[in-house]
């Protein structure tokens, strides 16, 4: 998935299934940012996850999910 393009819903679903779903048992309710390469960072709230993701992955290179819920967001 090229980093300049917006991820398709199918790509987002696949990233969550592969890298987010395994976190559900221990981190339900937290937020996870997932890079296109599968790197993850966790946050207790949305802002924390966004800030950590931007610091680690750079702007526009991640998807953010609430663990255990079907909510998807993209930052920049």
RAZICOR-V317397 format. One line per field, one symbol per residue. ss: DSSP state (a for helix, b for strand, c for the rest). A space follows every 50 residues. Layout:
ss->???
This chain:
ss->ccccccccaaaaaaaaaaaaaaaaaaacccbbbbbccccbbbbccaaaaa aaaaaaaccccbbbbbcccccbbbcc
